[in-house]
């Protein structure tokens, strides 16, 4: 009886979504700081079509991704964090990354469970597998899509001379890549008639190579397009490429209007990670794309279309690009999708539909990002943030902690100074949440030295801690405890002067003796 009722309900709800279209637009290597409608913008570029989507939708100002393209894409497609899928870096890129296992559940596979009549296409950049062996070229179809058409790899050698794969068949293309993507998308949409559809449209723009787009797609007519001029003015060419992408987004929207499908189509527009150092607008270029600092993971995120209640809103809610998985599925009316998720393959995605429909102000209390490569380096690490605070835990052991509310550029690592009660509690919360999520790392609590590290009884000593702790013979044969600035116990015993602490990170530490004396140490 329960099965009959469920089937009847499904038949009733399907007509409501029979005309539904969802378009996910991904810009490549694009943060928020070139968009004048984001509060952290530095420069701005004229993008009337993206602005029009924002006016008709909702703009998220606290959206995060992973720091590089492949890992962000795998998170969107599967709704799972990179430490679960193994796609932690750039497939085929510097440092390397595992490829996505085609057995993973994906957005198109989930839509097939719900309604096989929903047509699904991926147009543009794939970058979740290597193009060799040739059988890999069919992986988009194995992931549930009905059609794939695009360059497959990451960076194009040229936007006007590149290889396109159409369901595994290759061809050389001389047409401008951004325009070709939209040509292919429009051609596919025209044959959908009135069927529901999901279109994943992934531009290679404005990713390098920087270049001068064709005339008519942008307003930067003073640029010459020479290598010398590009090297002298990389940001100007970056803006021209953004503007060309915006022009083509407008052409896509106009085509949907001509098909009478625009008003029944939801759009999601995002960047996959922050800008590269070459086009970054921050003073510390080591915190750009490829890092879990804000500039590497803070991205534009706009949802527009009939699902949005009270359009024109700005949301400060924490959202992550992994949340697109659940959101797209629920946009088609599939609210019971979690029943298809096996217990050994947990999904981390949270639908933002309650915010889109103005039924809730938030969906998550923290947002998580990460990067790790097959060949590891010092940038590999994880971050977790609330609206006000952010913890970074690098894979080689160092931690950094920032107040995003007062220090959005992440200039002051709070772990190098005394934490007040609010900061300390925020650190403990994020530390425990991250450890619980990934299943390893430090366990933090409010026990130990805790509030005592902020007391007036602390004795500051002049000799810095380099490797050994020696305080004028006061520690010989006395029980001592060494704590981090966050109250984590590092050492306890009677022989602290014999211990080599050169492995510790730079920062503030506290030494507590058995006679309740507390010393503040600075590790260099």
C-alpha positions as CSV (number, residue, x, y, z in Angstrom):
1,X,0.0,0.0,0.0
2,X,2.8,2.4,0.9
3,X,4.5,1.7,-2.4
4,X,1.2,2.4,-4.3
5,X,0.8,5.7,-2.5
6,X,4.4,6.7,-3.2
7,X,4.0,5.9,-6.9
8,X,0.7,7.9,-7.0
9,X,2.4,10.9,-5.4
10,X,5.3,10.6,-7.9
11,X,2.8,10.6,-10.9
12,X,1.1,13.7,-9.4
13,X,4.3,15.7,-9.0
14,X,6.1,14.8,-12.3
15,X,3.9,17.1,-14.4
16,X,4.8,20.0,-12.2
17,X,8.4,19.5,-13.3
18,X,7.9,18.3,-16.9
19,X,9.0,21.6,-18.4
20,X,11.8,22.1,-15.9
21,X,15.3,23.0,-17.0
22,X,18.4,23.5,-14.9
23,X,21.6,25.0,-16.3
24,X,24.8,25.0,-14.3
25,X,27.3,27.5,-15.6
26,X,30.9,27.1,-14.4
27,X,33.5,29.8,-15.0
28,X,37.1,28.6,-14.8
29,X,39.5,30.3,-12.3
30,X,37.1,33.1,-11.4
31,X,36.8,34.6,-7.9
32,X,34.5,37.4,-6.7
33,X,36.9,40.4,-6.9
34,X,36.2,41.4,-10.5
35,X,32.5,41.6,-9.9
36,X,31.3,45.0,-8.7
37,X,28.2,43.4,-7.2
38,X,30.3,41.5,-4.6
39,X,31.3,43.3,-1.5
40,X,35.0,42.3,-1.7
41,X,35.4,43.5,-5.3
42,X,38.6,45.3,-6.2
43,X,38.2,46.0,-9.9
44,X,35.1,45.4,-11.9
45,X,34.1,44.3,-15.4
46,X,30.9,45.0,-17.3
47,X,28.9,41.8,-17.2
48,X,25.2,42.7,-17.9
49,X,24.0,39.2,-18.4
50,X,25.4,37.8,-15.2
51,X,24.1,40.9,-13.4
52,X,20.7,40.1,-15.0
53,X,20.8,36.6,-13.5
54,X,21.6,38.0,-10.1
55,X,18.7,40.5,-10.4
56,X,16.3,37.7,-11.1
57,X,17.8,35.4,-8.4
58,X,19.8,35.2,-5.2
59,X,23.4,36.1,-4.8
60,X,25.4,34.1,-2.2
61,X,28.3,36.2,-0.7
62,X,29.8,33.4,1.5
63,X,30.2,30.7,-1.0
64,X,33.3,28.5,-1.1
65,X,34.8,25.9,-3.5
66,X,37.9,23.8,-3.5
67,X,41.1,25.6,-4.6
68,X,41.4,23.9,-8.0
69,X,39.2,22.8,-10.8
70,X,39.1,18.9,-10.8
71,X,38.4,18.6,-7.1
72,X,35.7,21.2,-7.2
73,X,34.0,19.5,-10.2
74,X,34.1,16.1,-8.5
75,X,32.5,17.6,-5.4
76,X,29.7,19.1,-7.5
77,X,29.1,16.0,-9.5
78,X,29.0,13.6,-6.5
79,X,28.2,15.8,-3.6
80,X,31.2,14.3,-1.8
81,X,34.3,15.9,-0.3
82,X,37.6,15.1,-2.0
83,X,39.0,13.0,0.9
84,X,36.1,10.6,0.1
85,X,36.4,10.6,-3.8
86,X,40.3,10.8,-3.9
87,X,40.1,13.7,-6.4
88,X,42.1,16.2,-4.3
89,X,44.1,18.2,-7.0
90,X,44.3,18.8,-10.7
91,X,43.9,15.7,-12.9
92,X,46.9,15.7,-15.2
93,X,48.2,18.9,-13.7
94,X,51.0,20.0,-11.4
95,X,51.2,17.6,-8.4
96,X,48.6,15.4,-10.0
97,X,45.4,13.8,-8.7
98,X,43.5,10.6,-8.7
99,X,40.8,10.4,-11.4
100,X,37.1,10.2,-10.4
101,X,35.8,6.6,-10.0
102,X,33.0,6.2,-12.5
103,X,31.1,4.0,-10.0
104,X,30.4,7.1,-7.9
105,X,26.8,8.3,-7.8
106,X,26.4,11.5,-9.7
107,X,23.8,14.2,-10.4
108,X,22.7,12.6,-13.8
109,X,22.7,9.1,-12.3
110,X,20.4,10.3,-9.4
111,X,18.1,12.1,-11.9
112,X,17.9,8.8,-13.9
113,X,16.7,7.1,-10.7
114,X,13.9,9.7,-10.4
115,X,12.9,10.3,-14.0
116,X,14.8,8.8,-17.0
117,X,13.0,11.3,-19.3
118,X,15.2,14.1,-17.9
119,X,17.8,14.7,-20.6
120,X,21.3,15.4,-19.3
121,X,24.2,17.0,-21.2
122,X,27.7,18.1,-20.2
123,X,29.1,20.8,-22.5
124,X,32.6,22.1,-22.2
125,X,35.4,21.3,-19.8
126,X,35.3,17.9,-18.2
127,X,38.7,17.5,-16.5
128,X,37.8,14.6,-14.2
129,X,39.8,12.0,-16.3
130,X,42.8,11.8,-18.6
131,X,41.9,11.5,-22.3
132,X,44.0,8.3,-22.5
133,X,43.1,5.5,-22.8
134,X,40.5,6.3,-25.4
135,X,37.8,4.5,-23.4
136,X,38.0,7.3,-20.8
137,X,36.4,9.7,-23.4
138,X,33.1,7.9,-22.7
139,X,33.3,8.4,-19.0
140,X,30.8,11.3,-19.0
141,X,28.3,8.9,-20.4
142,X,29.2,6.3,-17.8
143,X,28.6,9.0,-15.2
144,X,25.0,9.2,-16.4
145,X,25.0,11.9,-19.1
146,X,23.1,11.4,-22.4
147,X,25.6,13.6,-24.2
148,X,29.1,15.1,-23.7
149,X,30.7,17.6,-26.0
150,X,33.8,19.6,-25.1
151,X,37.6,19.7,-24.8
152,X,37.7,17.1,-22.0
153,X,41.1,18.3,-20.6
154,X,41.9,21.2,-18.4
155,X,43.8,24.1,-20.0
156,X,43.3,24.6,-23.7
157,X,46.5,25.1,-25.8
158,X,44.6,27.8,-27.7
159,X,41.0,29.1,-27.6
160,X,41.0,29.1,-31.4
161,X,42.8,25.8,-32.2
162,X,41.7,22.9,-29.9
163,X,40.4,19.3,-29.9
164,X,36.8,18.7,-29.1
165,X,35.3,15.3,-28.2
166,X,31.7,14.6,-29.1
167,X,30.7,11.4,-27.2
168,X,34.2,10.0,-27.7
169,X,34.7,11.2,-31.3
170,X,37.4,13.8,-31.7
171,X,37.6,16.8,-34.1
172,X,39.8,19.9,-34.4
173,X,38.0,23.1,-33.8
174,X,39.1,26.6,-34.9
175,X,36.0,28.4,-33.6
176,X,36.5,30.4,-30.4
177,X,36.0,28.0,-27.5
178,X,33.7,30.1,-25.4
179,X,31.4,30.6,-28.4
180,X,31.7,27.0,-29.5
181,X,30.5,25.9,-26.0
182,X,27.4,27.9,-26.4
183,X,26.8,26.8,-30.0
184,X,26.9,23.2,-28.8
185,X,24.7,23.9,-25.9
186,X,22.1,25.7,-28.0
187,X,22.1,22.9,-30.6
188,X,21.5,20.3,-27.9
189,X,18.7,22.4,-26.3
190,X,16.9,22.8,-29.6
191,X,16.2,19.0,-29.9
192,X,14.9,18.7,-26.3
193,X,11.5,20.0,-27.3
194,X,9.4,20.1,-24.1
195,X,11.4,17.5,-22.2
196,X,13.0,18.4,-18.8
197,X,16.7,18.9,-19.0
198,X,19.9,19.4,-17.0
199,X,22.7,21.2,-18.7
200,X,26.2,21.4,-17.2
201,X,27.9,24.2,-19.2
202,X,31.6,24.5,-18.2
203,X,33.6,27.2,-19.9
204,X,37.3,27.2,-20.1
205,X,37.2,31.0,-19.7
206,X,38.7,33.0,-18.2
207,X,41.4,30.3,-17.5
208,X,44.7,30.9,-19.2
209,X,46.0,31.1,-21.9
210,X,45.2,34.8,-21.7
211,X,44.3,36.2,-25.1
212,X,42.2,38.8,-26.9
213,X,38.7,37.4,-27.7
214,X,37.1,38.0,-31.1
215,X,35.8,41.5,-31.8
216,X,32.2,42.0,-30.9
217,X,32.4,39.9,-27.7
218,X,34.0,42.6,-25.5
219,X,34.7,46.3,-25.2
220,X,38.5,46.2,-24.8
221,X,39.3,47.4,-28.3
222,X,42.5,49.1,-27.2
223,X,44.3,45.8,-26.6
224,X,46.6,44.6,-29.3
225,X,46.7,40.9,-28.5
226,X,50.5,40.6,-28.8
227,X,52.4,38.4,-26.3
228,X,54.2,41.5,-25.0
229,X,51.0,43.4,-24.5
230,X,49.4,40.4,-22.7
231,X,52.4,40.0,-20.4
232,X,52.3,43.8,-19.6
233,X,48.5,43.9,-19.0
234,X,47.3,40.4,-17.9
235,X,44.3,41.7,-15.9
236,X,42.9,43.7,-18.9
237,X,42.9,40.5,-21.0
238,X,41.4,38.6,-18.1
239,X,38.5,41.1,-18.0
240,X,38.1,40.8,-21.8
241,X,37.7,37.1,-21.5
242,X,35.2,37.4,-18.7
243,X,33.2,39.9,-20.8
244,X,33.3,37.5,-23.8
245,X,31.9,34.8,-21.6
246,X,29.2,37.1,-20.3
247,X,28.2,37.9,-23.9
248,X,27.9,34.2,-24.7
249,X,25.8,33.6,-21.6
250,X,23.5,36.3,-22.9
251,X,23.3,34.5,-26.2
252,X,22.4,31.2,-24.4
253,X,19.6,33.0,-22.5
254,X,18.3,34.6,-25.6
255,X,18.2,31.2,-27.3
256,X,16.2,29.8,-24.4
257,X,13.8,32.7,-24.6
258,X,13.3,32.0,-28.4
259,X,12.5,28.3,-27.5
260,X,10.0,29.5,-24.8
261,X,12.1,27.7,-22.2
262,X,13.8,30.6,-20.3
263,X,11.1,31.2,-17.8
264,X,11.0,27.6,-16.7
265,X,14.7,27.2,-16.4
266,X,16.8,27.7,-13.2
267,X,20.4,28.9,-13.6
268,X,23.3,28.3,-11.2
269,X,26.4,30.4,-12.0
270,X,29.6,29.8,-10.1
271,X,33.4,30.1,-10.3
272,X,35.3,26.8,-9.7
273,X,38.1,28.5,-7.6
274,X,39.8,31.8,-7.1
275,X,42.0,33.7,-9.6
276,X,45.5,32.7,-10.3
277,X,48.5,34.7,-9.0
278,X,48.8,36.3,-12.4
279,X,45.4,37.9,-12.3
280,X,45.0,38.1,-8.5
281,X,44.2,41.4,-6.8
282,X,45.8,40.7,-3.4
283,X,49.1,41.7,-2.1
284,X,50.1,38.2,-1.0
285,X,50.1,36.2,-4.2
286,X,50.9,33.0,-2.2
287,X,47.3,33.0,-1.1
288,X,45.7,32.8,-4.6
289,X,44.4,29.8,-6.6
290,X,45.7,26.4,-5.3
291,X,45.5,27.4,-1.6
292,X,42.7,27.0,1.0
293,X,43.1,30.7,1.9
294,X,39.9,32.8,1.1
295,X,41.2,34.1,-2.2
296,X,41.7,30.6,-3.4
297,X,38.2,29.3,-2.5
298,X,35.8,32.3,-2.2
299,X,33.8,32.2,-5.4
300,X,30.7,33.8,-7.0
301,X,27.6,31.8,-6.6
302,X,24.3,32.9,-8.1
303,X,21.0,31.1,-8.4
304,X,18.3,32.5,-10.8
305,X,15.0,31.4,-12.1
306,X,11.5,30.3,-11.2
307,X,12.6,28.4,-8.1
308,X,13.8,31.7,-6.5
309,X,11.2,33.3,-4.2
310,X,11.6,37.1,-3.8
311,X,14.4,37.5,-6.4
312,X,17.0,40.1,-6.0
313,X,18.1,38.9,-2.6
314,X,21.6,38.7,-1.1
315,X,22.3,35.7,1.2
316,X,25.1,35.7,3.7
317,X,24.6,31.9,4.4
318,X,27.5,29.6,4.2
319,X,27.3,27.5,1.1
320,X,29.8,25.2,-0.7
321,X,30.0,24.0,-4.3
322,X,29.3,20.5,-3.1
323,X,25.8,21.7,-2.2
324,X,24.9,22.0,-5.9
325,X,24.5,18.2,-6.0
326,X,21.5,18.1,-3.7
327,X,20.1,21.4,-4.9
328,X,19.9,20.4,-8.6
329,X,18.3,17.0,-7.7
330,X,15.7,18.7,-5.5
331,X,15.0,21.4,-8.2
332,X,13.5,18.6,-10.2
333,X,11.3,17.6,-7.3
334,X,13.3,14.6,-6.2
335,X,13.1,15.1,-2.4
336,X,13.7,11.5,-1.4
337,X,17.1,11.1,-3.1
338,X,18.9,10.3,0.1
339,X,17.2,6.9,0.1
340,X,19.5,6.0,-2.8
341,X,22.7,6.8,-1.0
342,X,24.6,3.8,0.3
343,X,25.8,4.0,3.9
344,X,29.4,3.4,2.9
345,X,29.4,6.3,0.4
346,X,28.1,9.3,2.5
347,X,27.1,12.4,0.6
348,X,28.2,15.8,2.1
349,X,25.9,18.0,0.0
350,X,23.2,20.1,1.6
351,X,20.4,21.4,-0.6
352,X,20.2,25.2,-0.7
353,X,16.6,25.1,-1.9
354,X,15.2,26.2,1.5
355,X,17.2,29.4,1.1
356,X,16.3,29.8,-2.5
357,X,12.6,29.5,-1.6
358,X,13.1,31.9,1.3
359,X,12.1,29.3,3.9
360,X,15.4,29.4,5.8
361,X,18.4,31.7,6.2
362,X,21.1,28.9,6.5
363,X,21.7,25.3,5.7
364,X,25.1,24.6,7.4
365,X,27.1,25.8,10.4
366,X,30.5,25.4,8.7
367,X,32.0,25.1,5.2
368,X,34.9,22.8,4.4
369,X,37.5,23.0,1.6
370,X,40.7,21.0,0.8
371,X,43.5,20.3,-1.5
372,X,45.9,17.4,-1.7
373,X,48.1,16.1,-4.6
374,X,49.8,12.8,-5.6
375,X,53.0,14.7,-5.2
376,X,52.5,16.6,-2.0
377,X,53.6,20.1,-1.2
378,X,53.3,22.7,1.5
379,X,49.9,24.1,0.1
380,X,48.2,20.8,0.8
381,X,45.7,21.1,3.6
382,X,42.1,21.6,4.8
383,X,40.1,24.5,5.9
384,X,36.9,24.8,7.8
385,X,35.1,28.1,8.5
386,X,32.1,29.6,10.2
387,X,30.8,33.0,9.3
388,X,33.3,34.6,11.6
389,X,36.3,32.3,12.0
390,X,38.4,30.0,9.9
391,X,40.8,27.1,10.8
392,X,43.4,25.9,8.3
393,X,45.2,22.7,9.0
394,X,48.0,22.0,6.6
395,X,48.9,18.4,5.9
396,X,52.4,18.8,7.2
397,X,51.1,19.8,10.6
398,X,50.9,23.6,10.9
399,X,47.6,25.2,11.9
400,X,46.4,28.8,11.2
401,X,43.4,30.5,12.7
402,X,41.7,33.7,11.4
403,X,38.9,36.0,12.3
404,X,37.2,36.5,8.9
405,X,34.9,39.2,10.2
406,X,37.8,41.6,11.0
407,X,40.5,40.1,8.9
408,X,39.1,38.8,5.5
409,X,42.6,39.0,4.0
410,X,43.8,36.5,6.6
411,X,46.8,38.6,7.6
412,X,46.9,37.8,11.3
413,X,47.2,34.2,12.4
414,X,45.5,34.3,15.8
415,X,47.5,31.3,17.0
416,X,50.5,33.6,17.3
417,X,48.9,35.5,20.1
418,X,46.7,35.1,23.1
419,X,43.1,34.0,22.2
420,X,40.3,35.6,24.0
421,X,37.4,33.4,25.2
422,X,35.4,33.8,22.0
423,X,38.3,33.1,19.8
424,X,39.4,30.1,21.9
425,X,35.9,28.6,21.8
426,X,35.6,29.1,18.1
427,X,39.0,27.4,17.6
428,X,38.0,24.4,19.7
429,X,34.7,24.1,17.8
430,X,36.3,24.1,14.4
431,X,39.1,21.9,15.5
432,X,36.8,19.2,16.8
433,X,34.4,19.5,13.8
434,X,37.3,19.0,11.3
435,X,38.7,16.1,13.3
436,X,35.3,14.5,13.4
437,X,34.7,15.0,9.7
438,X,38.0,13.6,8.3
439,X,38.5,11.0,11.1
440,X,42.0,12.1,12.1
441,X,43.9,14.9,13.7
442,X,43.9,16.6,17.0
443,X,41.1,16.3,19.5
444,X,40.4,19.7,21.0
445,X,38.4,20.5,24.1
446,X,37.9,23.2,26.7
447,X,39.9,21.2,29.2
448,X,43.6,21.6,30.1
449,X,45.0,25.0,30.6
450,X,42.0,26.6,28.9
451,X,41.0,29.9,30.4
452,X,44.2,30.1,32.5
453,X,46.2,31.1,29.5
454,X,44.5,34.5,29.5
455,X,45.0,35.2,33.2
456,X,47.2,37.9,34.7
457,X,49.4,35.4,36.5
458,X,51.3,34.5,33.3
459,X,55.1,35.1,33.5
460,X,56.5,36.2,30.1
461,X,60.1,35.2,29.7
462,X,62.6,36.9,27.4
463,X,64.3,33.8,26.0
464,X,62.5,32.5,22.9
465,X,61.8,28.8,22.4
466,X,63.9,27.4,19.6
467,X,64.5,23.8,20.5
468,X,65.1,23.3,24.2
469,X,63.2,24.9,27.1
470,X,65.5,26.1,29.9
471,X,64.3,28.7,32.4
472,X,67.2,29.5,34.8
473,X,67.2,26.0,36.3
474,X,63.7,26.4,37.6
475,X,62.5,23.3,35.7
476,X,65.0,20.6,36.8
477,X,63.2,17.6,38.3
478,X,59.9,19.3,38.4
479,X,56.6,18.2,36.9
480,X,55.6,20.4,33.9
481,X,53.0,20.6,31.2
482,X,53.4,22.3,27.9
483,X,50.3,23.6,26.1
484,X,49.6,25.2,22.7
485,X,48.0,28.6,22.5
486,X,44.6,26.8,22.1
487,X,45.0,24.7,25.2
488,X,46.1,21.5,23.6
489,X,48.5,19.4,25.8
490,X,51.8,18.8,24.0
491,X,54.0,17.4,26.8
492,X,53.9,16.4,30.5
493,X,56.6,15.0,32.7
494,X,59.6,15.7,34.8
495,X,62.3,16.0,32.2
496,X,61.1,18.9,29.9
497,X,64.6,20.4,29.7
498,X,65.8,17.3,27.9
499,X,63.1,17.4,25.2
500,X,63.8,18.8,21.7
501,X,60.8,20.9,20.6
502,X,62.3,22.1,17.3
503,X,59.4,20.3,15.5
504,X,56.8,22.7,16.9
505,X,55.2,25.4,14.7
506,X,56.0,29.0,15.3
507,X,53.7,30.7,17.8
508,X,52.8,31.1,21.4
509,X,53.1,28.3,24.0
510,X,52.4,28.0,27.7
511,X,54.3,26.1,30.3
512,X,52.6,25.2,33.6
513,X,54.6,23.8,36.5
514,X,53.4,21.7,39.4
515,X,53.6,24.7,41.7
516,X,51.0,26.5,39.4
517,X,53.4,28.9,37.8
518,X,52.6,29.6,34.1
519,X,55.3,30.8,31.6
520,X,54.5,32.2,28.2
521,X,57.0,31.1,25.5
522,X,57.5,32.3,21.9
523,X,58.5,29.6,19.5
524,X,60.7,30.9,16.6
